[in-house]
Structures are given as structure tokens and as C-alpha cells.
Amino acid sequence: MEKDVPVLVIATAVGQLFLQFSWFIMPFYLKALGYGMDKMGILFSIQTLTGGLFFLLAGQISLRIGYKKTLIVAAILGALGRVLQILAFNFLTLIAGFFLVGINMGLRDPNYSALLSEKVSSEEERHKLFSYSFGLGTLANALGVLVAGYLPGYLMSNGMPKEIAYRVILSLALIQFAIVLPALAIIKDVPVREQKIKWRRDLIVKILKFSLPSAIIGLGAGITIPFMSIYFNMRFGRNIRDISWVFFGQQLVMGLGSFLLPKLVNRIGPVKVITYFQWSAAFLFLIFPSLPTFLLAAIVYVIRSILMNIVWPVNDSFMMGFFSTEEKATAAGIRRAFSTFMRALGNYTGGVLFAVSLAYPFYATAILYILATAMFYAFFIRHND
């Protein structure tokens, strides 16, 4: 493992602390600005559609300028997007902000995965590094959710108007880029020997086998996940501080669990870990709308989120083992593009479904999760060992 790996992983994890401010606070911020669920759906869809487009371009860009420069460009555009979201002069300003944040997402994620995977020498080490990176980032997320949940009430209790309080908290998300950019500046890039990918039938088939299940999961996630904080508010009448504890618990347990996951992968194999966890998560979403109390719903949501999300670093690491250095970012980008385009459709669909019923979105998501996981199992179970 190269010496600059800890710098990259720790900086990214600390950055997640401030990134979480924006994710958790965004629906409440938009609501305070006077926008309804329909407008939120449009903004979330713009971000995810843009992310999907740049997931497709991420690999081609990094082949030409390198992983490191691509990640630096992504961070700069993401910072500009956050500034526009904070200013929020009007709806068009917000559209531009979500568009730039979408570019950041599209360029960052596949190239970070590709760069990280190239800095280890074995599959076991790769699984461990991806899980540890995810674990540290998730623990930082947990703290970010808690701070974002309590800080608005503190600021408002001291006389700050609600809209301004949310702007101040969202401004803290800019610290993410103040940490990540210097870290990217000092790490070494991985040389890419070929500037073009040699497209072959087997390469396309491999990418599609990873991309199709991700697309279906993306559709399901898009329907429900961006609206969960608002759901707890509307369904149980809980305030942002109460809701923040739900997401804090989710992130905390998931982060700690990530450090144990490599041992489970070594014992039963990555494909079984992924499919067993995701099927269990889908079942919990089927029963979720019938849960009568906030406490029970919070516990079930935390367990569901852990089961569904804790396996993503295993999935990413497992996928990286199928591709060469030149293919990794493009393959990861295409898979994420499939997921993100469908997530954008899910964002809009979720806004419509939640306007009709608070139960229908969860049934739709659960069915899609079951279908996608069965497809992944069928494609890869023979590679479990």
C-alpha cells in the first residue's frame, strides 16, 4: 500500500463530515426557502441526471488528464455549486448549483474508486481498504448529521431567522473542499498507459452485468431516500433534532460495522454478503409503512440502511477486480451512470408518489431492491470464491 493512501482516505473521510451537512439539511433548507416537494424533486433530479452524464464521461476525462487532476476539477466545481446553493437568489440559481454539484459527484466517485484500487496490490487488501475508507467516512457522516440536526435550533433560539440559520449550516459544507483540495495536491497520481479503452464484447458484457442491477437499485433508492428526513417529519411530526438521531445512529453503527465486514467477506464470499444483506433490507422496507411509532420506524430504518449500504464498498471492490487500470474508472462510471439516471427518475417519481401516499414509495422501492439483488446473484454467484 502506498504512503499517500492514508492522506487520501482520511481527507476524504473528514470531508464527509461537512458533506453530510448539505445532504441532511437540504430538504429543510429548501422548505424554508418556500419550495415544495415537487420543486425538491426537480432539483434532486437535475443533480442526479447531471451526475449520471458525468459518470459516463469520468473515465474518458481521467484517461486524458489523470485521476488526480480530474478529482481536483471535480472538487473546484463542487465548491462553486455549493456557493450557488447557499446564495439561492432564485430557483435558477439553485438549478445551477445542483448542476455543478452533480458534475462533482459524477467525476469524483468513479475516479476515487479507481485511484484507490490502484494503490493496493491484492484483492484482500483492496476489500479491506474500501471497507475502512467507507467506515471512516460513515463515522464522519454520523457526526455531521448530529451537528446539522442540533445547530439550526441553537441558531434560531439565539434570534437567527430559520432561512439564515440553514444557510449558515450549508456554508459549513464548503470546509469539505478546503480539506480535500490540499490533500489531492500532495498525493501522487497513478500513471495511465493507454489513453483509449479497447472495447471488446466481454468488456461490455461485464460492465452491463454490474450496471443493470445498480440501475434498478438506483431507481428504488431515488424514490424514497432523498425524502426520508421529511417523511419522519410528516408521518410522525418529529422535528429536525429528533430526526437527526435516526441518521446519526445509522451512520455510527454502519461505520463501525464496516471495519468488521472484510472478515465476513473472507468467510462466506463477497457475492453472498452483498445479496443476503440487500434482500434483508428490501424485506424491512416492505413492512416499513405499517410501523406505528417513530421509535420503531427509526430502529427499522437504521437496520435497513445498514444492511443495504454497508455492502457498497464490498461491491465496489469486487467490481474493480474485473477490470484493468485503464478500464476501471470508465467501468465504474458507466455503472454509476446507470444507477444515477434511474435515481433521477426515482427522485421525480418519489415526489409524485409521496404526494399521493406515504406508503406507496416504500413498496415500490422494496420490490425493485428484490429484483436487482436477484439479478446480481444470478450474474456473479459463480465468482463468490
N, C-alpha and C positions, 0 to 999 in steps of 0.2 A: 504494500500500500504506500502511495506517495505521501511525502511530508505535508503537502498543501491540502490534503483531503480534510484534516480536522478544521482548517481555516474555512474551507468551503461549506462543510456541514454545519459548523457552529454558527457562522454568519447567517446562513440560510435559516437555521432554527430560530435564532434571535430575531431575525426579520419577521418570522411568522407571528411573533408576539404582537407586533404592530399591524401586520396584515389582518389579524383577527379582529382588530378594532373595526375596520371597514366592513368586513363580512357580516359581523353580528349586528352592528349598529345601522347598516344601510337601510333596511326596511323601515325602521323607526325614524330615521333621518328623512327619508322620502315622504313618509306620512306627515311629519312635522312641517315639511315644505308644502303640504297640501295635495300630494299626489295619491291617488287611489291604487288598488291592487292591479287594475288594468294598465295604468301607466308604469307601475313597477314591472309588470310582466314584459312590457315593451323594452324598457331599459335593460333588464336582465337578458332578454333575447338578443339585443344588439351586442352586448358584451360577449355572450356565448357564441353567436354567429361569427363575430369578428375573430374570436379566439379559434374557432374551427377553421376559418380560412387561413390563418397564420400558422396553425398546426400543420397544414398541408405544405406551407412554404418554409417552415422552420428548418427542415433538413437540407433543402436546397441552398438556403442562405448560409447555414453553417459550413456547408461544403466549400463555399467560396471565401468566406471571411473567418471561419473558425468558430468553435464553440464559445470561446471566451468573449470575442467581440460581439457575437450575436446576443449573449447574455447581458452584456453591457448596454447595447442598444435597447434591449427589452426593458431593462431597469430604468433607463432615461425616459422612455415613452410612458412607462407605468407611472413614474413620478409626475409627469406632465398631466396625465389623465386624472390622478388624484387631486391635483391642484384645481382642475376644472370642476371636479365633483364638489370640492369644498366651496368654490366660488358660487356655482349654481345660480348664475344670473337669471336663467330661464331654462325651459325644457331642452332647447337646442344645445345649450352649454353642457347640460347633463348628458345628452346624447354623445357629444364629442368626448366627454370624459370617460364614459363607459366604452366608447370605441377604442380609445387609446389603452385603457386597462385591458381590453380584450386582446389587443396586439401583444401587450406584455405577457399575458397568460399564454398565448399561442406560441410565442418564441421561446419563453422561459422553460416551460415544463419538459418538453422532449429533449432539449439540449442539456438541461441539468442532468436528466437521467442518463443520457448518452455519455456526457463528460464524466460523471461519477462512475459509471460502469467500466470505463476505460482505465480507471486508476487503480483497479484491483486485478489480481492475477488468477483467481479461482472462482468457481461457482459458489462454493460455500462462503467465501469471503464477501462475494457480491450480495448474496442474500442477507448476510449479517449487516453489511454497510447500509443497504437500502432500508432495512428494518430500523437500525439505530438512527439513521437520518430522519426517518418518519417519526420515530419515537420522540426525539428531541424537539422536532418541530411541533408535534402534537402537544407536548407538555407546555411549550411556549404558548400555543394556541389557548390552552386551558387558562393560563394566567391572563391572557388578552381578553378572553370572554368575560372573566370575572371583573376585571377593571372596567371594561366597557359597559358592564351591567350596573355597576355602582357609581361610576363617575358622573353620569348625567344627573342623577338625583342629587348628588353632592353639589354640583354646579348650580342646579336650579334652586336648591334650598338656600343658596347664597345670592339669590336675586337675578341669576342669569336666565334670559328667555330660553325656552325649550329649543328653538331653532338654532340659536347661537351655541348652546351647550353641545348639541350634536355636531355642529361644525368644528368646534374646538377638539372634540374627541376624534373626529375623522382626520383632522390635521395631524394627529399623532401618528397616523399610518405612514406619513412621509419619512419618519425615522427609519422605517424598513429600508428605504433606498440609501439613506445616509450610512447604513451599516453594510449593505450588500455591495454597493459600488466600490468602496475601497478594498473589500475582500477580493472581488473579481479582478481588481487592478494588480494584485500581487501574486495571484496564483499562476501556474504555468498551464498553457493550453496543451491539448493533445493534437499532434500533427495528423492531418488527414491527407493521405497519399493520393487518393483519387478524387477528382472534382465532379465526377459523374458516376451515377449508380448504373451498374449493368443489370437492367431489368430482365428477369427471367420468369418463366411460368411458375416455378416452385417458389420464388421470392414473393410474387404477387399472391399466391395461394396462402403462404404463411402469414402475410400481413392481413389478409381478409379473415383468416381464422381467428386472429386476435381482435380484429376490428369489429366484426359483426356482433359478438356478444357485448362488447363495450358500447356499441351504438344503442342496443336495446336497454342496457342498464342506464345509459345517459338519458334516454327518453324517460325512463321511470323516475330517475333522480330529479330531473328537471321539473317534473310535475309537482313534487312535494317539497324537496329540500330547501329551496330559497324562501319558502313561505312558513317554515316551521316556527320561527320565533313569533310571527304574527298569529299563527294558528293557536299557540298556547295562550296568547292574549285574548283572542276572540272566543275560543272554546271554554276556557276556564276563568277568564277575567283577571289573569295574573299580570303583574307589572314587570317591567324590564329587569328589575333586580332579582325577582323570583326566577324568571326565565333564564337569567344568566347562570344560575347554579346548575340547571339542567345541562347546558352546554359545557360548563366547567367540569362537571362530573364525567361527561362523555369523553372529553379531551384528555382529562387526567388519567382515567383508567386505561384508555386506548394507548396513550403514550407509554405508560408503564408496561402494558401488555406487549408492546412492540419489541421490548428487549428479550422477552421470553419466546417470541414466535419462531426465531430461527431453530430452536431446539425441536419444536413441534414439526417444523418443515423437514428437518433431518430424520425424524422418526416415521412420519406417515406420508411424506412427499408433498410438494407444492400444490399439485392439482387437487388432491383430496382436501387439503387445508382450505383452499380457496372455495371449492364447491360446497363443502359441508357448512362453512361459516355463512356463505351467502344464501343458501337455502334456508337456514335457520332465521336469518334476518328477514327474508321475504315472508315467512310464516308470521313473524311478530307484527309486520305491517298489515297483514290480513285482519288481525284481531284489534289493531290499534284504535280504530274509530269507536269501538264498543267499550273502551275503558272509561269508567265513570268518574274517576277523580284525577286531579292534577298530579298527585304524588305517584299513583300507579302508572299514569301515562308517562311521566317523567322517567321512572325506572325502566319501563319497557323501551322507551325511545333511546335511552342511554345504551341498553344492552343491544338493541337493534343496530345502532350506529357503530358500536364497537365491532360486532360481527361482520357488518358489511364493509367497513372501511379499513379495519386493521390489516386486511389481507392485500390491500393495493400495493404496498411495497414489494410483497412476495410476487404479485402478478407482474409488476414492472421488471423486477429482477429476473423472473422466469422468462419473460419475453426477450430480454436483452441477450440471453444465452443462445437465441436462434439466429442472430444477425451479426454481420461483420462490422468493423469500425465505421466504414463508410455508410452502411445501411441503417445503423441504429437510430440516429436522430430522425431520419425520414420515416422509418417504420413506426417509431413511437409517435411521431407527429401525425401520421395518417390514422393510426388507431385513435388518438385523442381527437382528431378532427371528426371522425365518425361519431364518437361519443358526444362531442361538443355540439355539432349540428343538431343532433337529436335532442340534446339537452335544451337547446334554444327552442325547439318545437315544444318540448315539455314545459318550459317556462311559460309560454303563451297558453298552452293547454291547461296548465295548473291554475293560472289566473282565472280562466273561464270556469273550470270545474269547481274551484273554491268559492266562486261567486254563486254557484248553484247549490253546492253541498259541501260540508266539511268532512264527509266520509268518502265520497267517490274517488278523490285523488289517491287515497291510500290503497284502495282495492286495485286501481289501475297500476300503481307502482309495484305492488306485490306480484301481480300476475306477470308483469314484464321481467321482474327480477328472476322469477322461477324459470321462465323461458330462456333467458340469457344464460343462466348458470347451467342449465341442462345442455345447451349448445356448447359451452366451453368444455364441460366434462366430456362430451362425445368427441370433440376435436382433439383433446390433449391427454386423456387418461392413460394412453399408452406411453406417454413421456413422464409419467409421475415419478419414476425411479431415476 
